[in-house]
Amino acid sequence: MKQRSDKLYRRVSTAIAAAIDKGCHPVGTRLPGKRGLAEAFAVSRPTVRDVMVAPELRGLVVRRLCV
């Protein structure tokens, strides 16, 4: 089960990073929300939350708090 989860995590993380690299999400624009990404990749929102850490660490994504 763990291996399947890791593959899913990698697939989603790679797809999001590739979309950013290709310019599908230009600098300064918002990514779809967790719910939208979860639906697009057919995964849970907690999985999306965990996946977003990888692009953030690579400097591709910046988290901003809504005020």
PLY file of the C-alpha trace (Angstrom):
ply
format ascii 1.0
element vertex 67
property float x
property float y
property float z
element edge 66
property int vertex1
property int vertex2
end_header
0.00 0.00 0.00
2.83 2.40 0.84
4.42 1.89 -2.60
1.13 2.70 -4.34
0.79 5.86 -2.26
4.34 6.93 -3.14
3.68 6.43 -6.86
0.51 8.50 -6.63
2.35 11.25 -4.76
5.12 11.30 -7.37
2.68 11.30 -10.29
0.75 14.30 -8.97
3.86 16.19 -7.87
5.54 15.65 -11.24
2.43 16.73 -13.15
2.07 19.95 -11.15
5.76 20.80 -11.52
5.62 20.06 -15.27
2.60 22.34 -15.70
4.44 25.14 -13.91
7.61 24.56 -15.96
5.60 24.60 -19.22
4.06 27.95 -18.31
0.53 26.66 -17.79
0.63 28.55 -14.50
2.66 31.75 -15.10
4.63 33.38 -12.31
2.39 35.30 -9.95
-0.79 33.43 -10.81
-2.69 31.16 -8.49
-2.78 27.43 -8.84
-6.18 25.82 -8.60
-7.24 25.20 -5.01
-6.79 21.90 -3.21
-10.29 20.79 -4.10
-9.76 21.54 -7.80
-6.40 19.78 -7.90
-7.83 16.80 -6.00
-10.64 16.48 -8.53
-8.30 16.93 -11.50
-5.99 14.15 -10.31
-8.68 12.00 -8.67
-6.91 12.06 -5.30
-7.83 13.25 -1.82
-7.27 16.80 -0.62
-4.81 15.62 2.05
-2.76 14.03 -0.75
-2.75 17.35 -2.62
-1.72 19.17 0.55
1.21 16.80 1.00
2.13 16.99 -2.68
2.33 20.79 -2.61
5.28 20.64 -0.24
7.60 19.35 -3.00
7.10 22.25 -5.46
7.27 24.68 -2.54
10.64 23.29 -1.51
11.87 23.51 -5.11
10.90 27.18 -5.19
8.13 26.67 -7.77
5.29 27.54 -5.42
4.92 30.11 -2.67
2.21 29.74 -0.07
0.36 32.89 0.85
-2.21 33.22 3.58
-5.52 34.74 2.59
-6.32 37.75 4.69
0 1
1 2
2 3
3 4
4 5
5 6
6 7
7 8
8 9
9 10
10 11
11 12
12 13
13 14
14 15
15 16
16 17
17 18
18 19
19 20
20 21
21 22
22 23
23 24
24 25
25 26
26 27
27 28
28 29
29 30
30 31
31 32
32 33
33 34
34 35
35 36
36 37
37 38
38 39
39 40
40 41
41 42
42 43
43 44
44 45
45 46
46 47
47 48
48 49
49 50
50 51
51 52
52 53
53 54
54 55
55 56
56 57
57 58
58 59
59 60
60 61
61 62
62 63
63 64
64 65
65 66
